[in-house]
């Protein structure tokens, strides 16, 4: 969930699936793991179908999880909030969490702090080139 960005993949379903699988394989071959965040589909009210809304890449370094999320273009603000809450709640049961967010995305992570999931650490000057980073850590209960 570090710096937010959207996937730049094909709109063709077959190509999209192939690109996502190749992307996930690359991450896992580097020692990280990948998690697909999904939400209930809003296309039909009587449907319990899940729609993928983002991919979380988690690198493990110094016995801490460093997650980074890439949202699919159709993920709504509510999808992102609910998906992040669920993912962080589950991940923090297993490992300490550290996130470096772009300063422009820090408001989202500050909002997650209201749910007792994260606490704000320090500002990191020019971490993303010209943009500062903000460190957040998972709150252990």
TIMI-807344 format. One record per residue: residue number from 1; x, y, z of N, C-alpha, C in turn; residue in one letter. Coordinates in Angstrom, 2 decimals. Layout:
+------+---------+---------+---------+---------+---------+---------+---------+---------+---------+-------+
! vodo !     n_x !     n_y !     n_z !    ca_x !    ca_y !    ca_z !     c_x !     c_y !     c_z ! vexpa !
+------+---------+---------+---------+---------+---------+---------+---------+---------+---------+-------+
!  NUM !       X !       Y !       Z !       X !       Y !       Z !       X !       Y !       Z !     A !
...
+------+---------+---------+---------+---------+---------+---------+---------+---------+---------+-------+
// end
This chain:
+------+---------+---------+---------+---------+---------+---------+---------+---------+---------+-------+
! vodo !     n_x !     n_y !     n_z !    ca_x !    ca_y !    ca_z !     c_x !     c_y !     c_z ! vexpa !
+------+---------+---------+---------+---------+---------+---------+---------+---------+---------+-------+
!    1 !    0.79 !   -1.18 !    0.00 !    0.00 !    0.00 !    0.00 !    0.84 !    1.25 !    0.00 !     X !
!    2 !    2.06 !    1.11 !   -0.30 !    2.94 !    2.27 !   -0.37 !    2.36 !    3.33 !   -1.26 !     X !
!    3 !    3.01 !    3.66 !   -2.30 !    2.52 !    4.67 !   -3.23 !    1.43 !    4.06 !   -4.08 !     X !
!    4 !    0.29 !    4.73 !   -4.13 !   -0.82 !    4.20 !   -4.92 !   -0.60 !    4.47 !   -6.39 !     X !
!    5 !   -1.01 !    3.54 !   -7.19 !   -0.99 !    3.70 !   -8.63 !   -2.00 !    2.72 !   -9.20 !     X !
!    6 !   -2.30 !    2.84 !  -10.46 !   -3.21 !    1.91 !  -11.11 !   -2.44 !    1.03 !  -12.07 !     X !
!    7 !   -2.93 !   -0.18 !  -12.24 !   -2.31 !   -1.08 !  -13.20 !   -2.50 !   -0.54 !  -14.60 !     X !
!    8 !   -1.51 !   -0.68 !  -15.41 !   -1.57 !   -0.25 !  -16.81 !   -1.59 !   -1.50 !  -17.69 !     X !
!    9 !   -2.61 !   -2.33 !  -17.50 !   -2.71 !   -3.57 !  -18.23 !   -3.77 !   -3.48 !  -19.32 !     X !
!   10 !   -3.79 !   -4.47 !  -20.15 !   -4.70 !   -4.56 !  -21.29 !   -6.16 !   -4.61 !  -20.84 !     X !
!   11 !   -7.05 !   -4.10 !  -21.67 !   -8.49 !   -4.21 !  -21.43 !   -9.04 !   -5.54 !  -21.94 !     X !
!   12 !   -8.26 !   -6.26 !  -22.73 !   -8.65 !   -7.57 !  -23.21 !   -8.51 !   -8.56 !  -22.07 !     X !
!   13 !   -9.57 !   -9.31 !  -21.75 !   -9.57 !  -10.18 !  -20.58 !   -8.45 !  -11.21 !  -20.61 !     X !
!   14 !   -8.24 !  -11.88 !  -21.73 !   -7.21 !  -12.91 !  -21.80 !   -5.81 !  -12.32 !  -21.61 !     X !
!   15 !   -5.56 !  -11.18 !  -22.27 !   -4.27 !  -10.52 !  -22.12 !   -4.08 !  -10.02 !  -20.69 !     X !
!   16 !   -5.15 !   -9.50 !  -20.09 !   -5.10 !   -9.00 !  -18.73 !   -4.70 !  -10.11 !  -17.76 !     X !
!   17 !   -5.37 !  -11.25 !  -17.87 !   -5.07 !  -12.39 !  -16.98 !   -3.62 !  -12.82 !  -17.16 !     X !
!   18 !   -3.17 !  -12.92 !  -18.39 !   -1.78 !  -13.32 !  -18.65 !   -0.80 !  -12.31 !  -18.04 !     X !
!   19 !   -1.06 !  -11.02 !  -18.21 !   -0.17 !   -9.99 !  -17.67 !   -0.14 !  -10.02 !  -16.14 !     X !
!   20 !   -1.30 !  -10.18 !  -15.50 !   -1.35 !  -10.22 !  -14.04 !   -0.61 !  -11.45 !  -13.51 !     X !
!   21 !   -0.81 !  -12.60 !  -14.14 !   -0.11 !  -13.82 !  -13.70 !    1.40 !  -13.68 !  -13.85 !     X !
!   22 !    1.84 !  -13.09 !  -14.94 !    3.29 !  -12.88 !  -15.14 !    3.83 !  -11.92 !  -14.08 !     X !
!   23 !    3.07 !  -10.86 !  -13.80 !    3.44 !   -9.88 !  -12.78 !    3.57 !  -10.55 !  -11.40 !     X !
!   24 !    2.57 !  -11.37 !  -11.05 !    2.58 !  -12.05 !   -9.75 !    3.74 !  -13.03 !   -9.66 !     X !
!   25 !    4.02 !  -13.76 !  -10.71 !    5.12 !  -14.72 !  -10.73 !    6.45 !  -14.01 !  -10.51 !     X !
!   26 !    6.63 !  -12.86 !  -11.15 !    7.87 !  -12.09 !  -10.96 !    8.06 !  -11.69 !   -9.50 !     X !
!   27 !    7.01 !  -11.21 !   -8.87 !    7.09 !  -10.78 !   -7.47 !    7.42 !  -11.97 !   -6.56 !     X !
!   28 !    6.73 !  -13.08 !   -6.75 !    6.95 !  -14.24 !   -5.89 !    8.33 !  -14.83 !   -6.09 !     X !
!   29 !    8.87 !  -14.74 !   -7.31 !   10.21 !  -15.27 !   -7.55 !   11.28 !  -14.43 !   -6.83 !     X !
!   30 !   10.93 !  -13.23 !   -6.42 !   11.84 !  -12.35 !   -5.69 !   11.68 !  -12.48 !   -4.17 !     X !
!   31 !   10.86 !  -13.44 !   -3.71 !   10.73 !  -13.71 !   -2.28 !    9.56 !  -13.02 !   -1.61 !     X !
!   32 !    8.78 !  -12.27 !   -2.35 !    7.61 !  -11.62 !   -1.78 !    6.39 !  -12.48 !   -1.97 !     X !
!   33 !    5.24 !  -11.95 !   -1.58 !    4.01 !  -12.66 !   -1.90 !    2.98 !  -11.67 !   -2.40 !     X !
!   34 !    1.98 !  -12.20 !   -3.05 !    0.97 !  -11.39 !   -3.71 !   -0.39 !  -11.79 !   -3.19 !     X !
!   35 !   -1.23 !  -10.81 !   -2.97 !   -2.58 !  -11.03 !   -2.47 !   -3.54 !  -10.24 !   -3.35 !     X !
!   36 !   -4.62 !  -10.86 !   -3.78 !   -5.63 !  -10.17 !   -4.57 !   -6.72 !   -9.68 !   -3.62 !     X !
!   37 !   -6.99 !   -8.39 !   -3.64 !   -8.10 !   -7.83 !   -2.85 !   -9.34 !   -7.85 !   -3.73 !     X !
!   38 !  -10.44 !   -8.31 !   -3.17 !  -11.68 !   -8.37 !   -3.94 !  -12.82 !   -7.76 !   -3.15 !     X !
!   39 !  -13.89 !   -7.43 !   -3.86 !  -15.08 !   -6.85 !   -3.25 !  -16.30 !   -7.47 !   -3.91 !     X !
!   40 !  -17.43 !   -7.44 !   -3.20 !  -18.65 !   -7.96 !   -3.80 !  -19.00 !   -7.13 !   -5.03 !     X !
!   41 !  -19.44 !   -7.81 !   -6.05 !  -19.81 !   -7.15 !   -7.29 !  -21.06 !   -6.32 !   -7.08 !     X !
!   42 !  -21.10 !   -5.15 !   -7.69 !  -22.28 !   -4.29 !   -7.58 !  -23.16 !   -4.38 !   -8.82 !     X !
!   43 !  -22.78 !   -5.26 !   -9.74 !  -23.55 !   -5.37 !  -10.98 !  -24.96 !   -5.89 !  -10.74 !     X !
!   44 !  -25.10 !   -6.84 !   -9.82 !  -26.43 !   -7.38 !   -9.50 !  -26.54 !   -7.48 !   -8.00 !     X !
!   45 !  -27.63 !   -7.00 !   -7.46 !  -27.82 !   -6.97 !   -6.00 !  -27.96 !   -8.37 !   -5.39 !     X !
!   46 !  -28.48 !   -9.33 !   -6.15 !  -28.67 !  -10.67 !   -5.61 !  -27.45 !  -11.57 !   -5.84 !     X !
!   47 !  -26.38 !  -10.99 !   -6.27 !  -25.19 !  -11.75 !   -6.63 !  -24.12 !  -11.62 !   -5.55 !     X !
!   48 !  -23.53 !  -12.72 !   -5.15 !  -22.43 !  -12.70 !   -4.18 !  -21.08 !  -12.85 !   -4.87 !     X !
!   49 !  -21.04 !  -12.59 !   -6.15 !  -19.81 !  -12.70 !   -6.94 !  -18.77 !  -11.69 !   -6.46 !     X !
!   50 !  -17.51 !  -12.12 !   -6.37 !  -16.44 !  -11.22 !   -5.97 !  -15.72 !  -10.70 !   -7.21 !     X !
!   51 !  -15.38 !   -9.44 !   -7.17 !  -14.64 !   -8.79 !   -8.26 !  -13.28 !   -8.37 !   -7.72 !     X !
!   52 !  -12.18 !   -8.74 !   -8.39 !  -10.86 !   -8.27 !   -7.93 !  -10.77 !   -6.76 !   -8.10 !     X !
!   53 !  -10.26 !   -6.07 !   -7.05 !  -10.15 !   -4.61 !   -7.10 !   -8.71 !   -4.13 !   -6.95 !     X !
!   54 !   -7.80 !   -5.02 !   -6.60 !   -6.41 !   -4.61 !   -6.48 !   -5.48 !   -5.77 !   -6.19 !     X !
!   55 !   -4.21 !   -5.50 !   -6.34 !   -3.16 !   -6.49 !   -6.07 !   -2.24 !   -5.90 !   -5.01 !     X !
!   56 !   -1.98 !   -6.66 !   -3.95 !   -1.05 !   -6.23 !   -2.92 !    0.23 !   -7.05 !   -3.07 !     X !
!   57 !    1.33 !   -6.34 !   -3.17 !    2.65 !   -6.96 !   -3.23 !    3.25 !   -6.76 !   -1.84 !     X !
!   58 !    3.71 !   -7.83 !   -1.23 !    4.30 !   -7.72 !    0.10 !    5.73 !   -8.23 !    0.05 !     X !
!   59 !    6.65 !   -7.36 !    0.35 !    8.05 !   -7.75 !    0.50 !    8.32 !   -7.92 !    1.99 !     X !
!   60 !    9.07 !   -8.95 !    2.32 !    9.45 !   -9.20 !    3.71 !   10.91 !   -8.78 !    3.85 !     X !
!   61 !   11.15 !   -7.84 !    4.75 !   12.51 !   -7.35 !    4.97 !   12.68 !   -7.06 !    6.45 !     X !
!   62 !   13.77 !   -7.57 !    7.03 !   14.06 !   -7.37 !    8.46 !   12.87 !   -7.78 !    9.33 !     X !
!   63 !   12.26 !   -8.93 !    9.00 !   11.14 !   -9.50 !    9.75 !    9.93 !   -8.57 !    9.83 !     X !
!   64 !    9.73 !   -7.75 !    8.81 !    8.56 !   -6.89 !    8.72 !    7.98 !   -6.97 !    7.32 !     X !
!   65 !    6.69 !   -6.78 !    7.23 !    6.01 !   -6.78 !    5.93 !    5.95 !   -5.35 !    5.41 !     X !
!   66 !    6.34 !   -5.18 !    4.16 !    6.31 !   -3.89 !    3.47 !    5.31 !   -4.01 !    2.32 !     X !
!   67 !    4.03 !   -3.78 !    2.56 !    3.04 !   -3.95 !    1.49 !    2.96 !   -2.73 !    0.57 !     X !
!   68 !    2.57 !   -3.02 !   -0.64 !    2.33 !   -1.98 !   -1.65 !    1.13 !   -2.44 !   -2.47 !     X !
!   69 !    0.14 !   -1.59 !   -2.61 !   -1.05 !   -1.98 !   -3.35 !   -1.11 !   -1.26 !   -4.70 !     X !
!   70 !   -1.58 !   -1.99 !   -5.69 !   -1.86 !   -1.41 !   -6.99 !   -3.34 !   -1.65 !   -7.24 !     X !
!   71 !   -4.12 !   -0.59 !   -7.31 !   -5.57 !   -0.70 !   -7.47 !   -5.93 !   -0.86 !   -8.94 !     X !
!   72 !   -6.92 !   -1.69 !   -9.21 !   -7.47 !   -1.77 !  -10.55 !   -8.28 !   -0.50 !  -10.80 !     X !
!   73 !   -8.38 !   -0.07 !  -12.04 !   -9.06 !    1.20 !  -12.34 !  -10.51 !    1.28 !  -11.86 !     X !
!   74 !  -11.20 !    0.15 !  -11.74 !  -12.61 !    0.16 !  -11.36 !  -12.83 !    0.14 !   -9.85 !     X !
!   75 !  -11.78 !    0.11 !   -9.06 !  -11.92 !    0.11 !   -7.60 !  -12.42 !    1.47 !   -7.13 !     X !
!   76 !  -13.52 !    1.47 !   -6.39 !  -14.07 !    2.72 !   -5.86 !  -13.31 !    3.12 !   -4.60 !     X !
!   77 !  -13.53 !    4.33 !   -4.15 !  -12.90 !    4.79 !   -2.90 !  -13.32 !    3.89 !   -1.73 !     X !
!   78 !  -14.59 !    3.50 !   -1.71 !  -15.07 !    2.61 !   -0.65 !  -14.40 !    1.23 !   -0.75 !     X !
!   79 !  -14.28 !    0.70 !   -1.98 !  -13.58 !   -0.58 !   -2.18 !  -12.18 !   -0.52 !   -1.61 !     X !
!   80 !  -11.48 !    0.57 !   -1.91 !  -10.09 !    0.72 !   -1.47 !  -10.00 !    0.77 !    0.05 !     X !
!   81 !  -10.89 !    1.54 !    0.67 !  -10.87 !    1.65 !    2.13 !  -11.17 !    0.31 !    2.79 !     X !
!   82 !  -12.26 !   -0.33 !    2.38 !  -12.64 !   -1.61 !    2.98 !  -11.61 !   -2.70 !    2.71 !     X !
!   83 !  -11.06 !   -2.72 !    1.49 !  -10.03 !   -3.71 !    1.17 !   -8.77 !   -3.51 !    1.98 !     X !
!   84 !   -8.35 !   -2.26 !    2.13 !   -7.15 !   -1.96 !    2.92 !   -7.35 !   -2.33 !    4.39 !     X !
!   85 !   -8.51 !   -2.01 !    4.93 !   -8.79 !   -2.34 !    6.33 !   -8.70 !   -3.85 !    6.55 !     X !
!   86 !   -9.38 !   -4.60 !    5.70 !   -9.37 !   -6.06 !    5.85 !   -7.95 !   -6.62 !    5.72 !     X !
!   87 !   -7.23 !   -6.17 !    4.69 !   -5.89 !   -6.70 !    4.46 !   -4.96 !   -6.40 !    5.62 !     X !
!   88 !   -4.95 !   -5.17 !    6.10 !   -4.06 !   -4.79 !    7.20 !   -4.42 !   -5.55 !    8.47 !     X !
!   89 !   -5.72 !   -5.71 !    8.75 !   -6.12 !   -6.48 !    9.94 !   -5.57 !   -7.90 !    9.88 !     X !
!   90 !   -5.63 !   -8.52 !    8.72 !   -5.14 !   -9.89 !    8.58 !   -3.61 !   -9.96 !    8.62 !     X !
!   91 !   -2.94 !   -9.07 !    7.90 !   -1.48 !   -9.12 !    7.82 !   -0.83 !   -8.85 !    9.17 !     X !
!   92 !   -1.38 !   -7.92 !    9.94 !   -0.74 !   -7.58 !   11.21 !   -0.85 !   -8.69 !   12.26 !     X !
!   93 !   -1.67 !   -9.70 !   12.00 !   -1.73 !  -10.87 !   12.88 !   -0.45 !  -11.71 !   12.75 !     X !
!   94 !    0.27 !  -11.54 !   11.63 !    1.40 !  -12.40 !   11.34 !    2.76 !  -11.69 !   11.38 !     X !
!   95 !    2.78 !  -10.43 !   10.98 !    4.05 !   -9.70 !   10.89 !    3.84 !   -8.22 !   11.22 !     X !
!   96 !    4.88 !   -7.58 !   11.74 !    4.80 !   -6.12 !   11.86 !    4.70 !   -5.52 !   10.45 !     X !
!   97 !    4.00 !   -4.41 !   10.32 !    3.79 !   -3.78 !    9.02 !    4.47 !   -2.42 !    8.99 !     X !
!   98 !    5.17 !   -2.16 !    7.90 !    5.76 !   -0.84 !    7.65 !    5.37 !   -0.41 !    6.24 !     X !
!   99 !    4.90 !    0.82 !    6.12 !    4.45 !    1.36 !    4.84 !    5.07 !    2.73 !    4.64 !     X !
!  100 !    5.67 !    2.92 !    3.48 !    6.11 !    4.27 !    3.11 !    5.17 !    4.74 !    2.01 !     X !
!  101 !    4.39 !    5.76 !    2.34 !    3.41 !    6.30 !    1.39 !    3.92 !    7.59 !    0.80 !     X !
!  102 !    3.48 !    7.86 !   -0.41 !    3.74 !    9.18 !   -0.98 !    3.03 !   10.20 !   -0.11 !     X !
!  103 !    3.62 !   11.36 !    0.04 !    3.01 !   12.40 !    0.85 !    1.61 !   12.74 !    0.34 !     X !
!  104 !    1.42 !   12.65 !   -0.97 !    0.10 !   12.93 !   -1.56 !   -0.94 !   11.86 !   -1.21 !     X !
!  105 !   -0.51 !   10.67 !   -0.79 !   -1.42 !    9.60 !   -0.40 !   -1.54 !    9.46 !    1.12 !     X !
!  106 !   -0.82 !   10.26 !    1.86 !   -0.76 !   10.10 !    3.32 !   -2.13 !   10.29 !    3.99 !     X !
!  107 !   -3.01 !   11.08 !    3.38 !   -4.33 !   11.28 !    3.98 !   -5.10 !    9.96 !    4.08 !     X !
!  108 !   -4.93 !    9.07 !    3.10 !   -5.59 !    7.77 !    3.13 !   -5.09 !    6.95 !    4.31 !     X !
!  109 !   -3.79 !    6.93 !    4.50 !   -3.20 !    6.15 !    5.59 !   -3.50 !    6.78 !    6.95 !     X !
!  110 !   -3.57 !    8.09 !    6.99 !   -3.98 !    8.75 !    8.23 !   -5.41 !    8.36 !    8.58 !     X !
!  111 !   -6.25 !    8.24 !    7.56 !   -7.62 !    7.79 !    7.78 !   -7.63 !    6.37 !    8.35 !     X !
!  112 !   -6.76 !    5.50 !    7.84 !   -6.68 !    4.14 !    8.38 !   -6.23 !    4.15 !    9.84 !     X !
!  113 !   -5.50 !    5.17 !   10.24 !   -5.08 !    5.29 !   11.65 !   -6.28 !    5.44 !   12.57 !     X !
!  114 !   -7.37 !    6.00 !   12.07 !   -8.59 !    6.16 !   12.88 !   -9.21 !    4.82 !   13.25 !     X !
!  115 !   -8.86 !    3.77 !   12.50 !   -9.36 !    2.43 !   12.78 !   -8.37 !    1.63 !   13.64 !     X !
!  116 !   -7.40 !    2.32 !   14.22 !   -6.37 !    1.70 !   15.07 !   -5.58 !    0.63 !   14.33 !     X !
!  117 !   -5.33 !    0.87 !   13.03 !   -4.57 !   -0.07 !   12.23 !   -3.13 !    0.38 !   12.03 !     X !
!  118 !   -2.94 !    1.68 !   11.88 !   -1.63 !    2.24 !   11.58 !   -1.37 !    3.45 !   12.48 !     X !
!  119 !   -0.11 !    3.75 !   12.66 !    0.26 !    5.01 !   13.30 !    1.31 !    5.69 !   12.43 !     X !
!  120 !    1.22 !    7.00 !   12.39 !    2.12 !    7.78 !   11.55 !    3.48 !    7.89 !   12.21 !     X !
!  121 !    4.51 !    7.69 !   11.41 !    5.87 !    7.82 !   11.91 !    6.47 !    9.14 !   11.48 !     X !
!  122 !    7.47 !    9.07 !   10.65 !    8.20 !   10.27 !   10.26 !    8.05 !   10.55 !    8.77 !     X !
!  123 !    8.45 !   11.76 !    8.38 !    8.50 !   12.15 !    6.98 !    9.88 !   11.80 !    6.45 !     X !
!  124 !    9.93 !   11.31 !    5.21 !   11.19 !   10.95 !    4.58 !   11.36 !   11.85 !    3.37 !     X !
!  125 !   12.30 !   12.77 !    3.47 !   12.50 !   13.75 !    2.41 !   12.91 !   13.10 !    1.10 !     X !
!  126 !   12.22 !   13.49 !    0.03 !   12.54 !   13.11 !   -1.35 !   12.65 !   11.59 !   -1.56 !     X !
!  127 !   11.86 !   10.83 !   -0.83 !   11.91 !    9.37 !   -0.94 !   11.46 !    8.89 !   -2.32 !     X !
!  128 !   10.49 !    9.58 !   -2.92 !    9.97 !    9.22 !   -4.23 !   10.44 !   10.23 !   -5.27 !     X !
!  129 !   11.72 !   10.44 !   -5.34 !   12.27 !   11.42 !   -6.28 !   12.01 !   12.83 !   -5.78 !     X !
!  130 !   11.07 !   13.51 !   -6.40 !   10.74 !   14.87 !   -5.99 !    9.70 !   14.93 !   -4.89 !     X !
!  131 !    9.08 !   13.78 !   -4.59 !    8.01 !   13.77 !   -3.58 !    8.49 !   13.09 !   -2.29 !     X !
!  132 !    8.08 !   13.67 !   -1.18 !    8.42 !   13.12 !    0.13 !    7.61 !   11.86 !    0.41 !     X !
!  133 !    8.14 !   11.04 !    1.29 !    7.42 !    9.87 !    1.76 !    7.04 !   10.05 !    3.21 !     X !
!  134 !    6.05 !    9.29 !    3.65 !    5.62 !    9.31 !    5.05 !    5.59 !    7.86 !    5.52 !     X !
!  135 !    6.25 !    7.58 !    6.63 !    6.30 !    6.23 !    7.17 !    5.13 !    6.00 !    8.11 !     X !
!  136 !    4.46 !    4.87 !    7.90 !    3.40 !    4.41 !    8.79 !    3.76 !    3.01 !    9.27 !     X !
!  137 !    3.39 !    2.71 !   10.49 !    3.64 !    1.35 !   11.00 !    2.33 !    0.77 !   11.51 !     X !
!  138 !    2.22 !   -0.53 !   11.38 !    1.03 !   -1.23 !   11.87 !    0.98 !   -1.20 !   13.38 !     X !
!  139 !   -0.19 !   -0.99 !   13.91 !   -0.40 !   -0.97 !   15.36 !   -0.63 !   -2.41 !   15.82 !     X !
!  140 !    0.19 !   -2.86 !   16.74 !    0.04 !   -4.19 !   17.30 !   -0.83 !   -4.12 !   18.55 !     X !
!  141 !   -1.82 !   -5.00 !   18.61 !   -2.69 !   -5.03 !   19.79 !   -2.49 !   -6.26 !   20.59 !     X !
+------+---------+---------+---------+---------+---------+---------+---------+---------+---------+-------+
// end
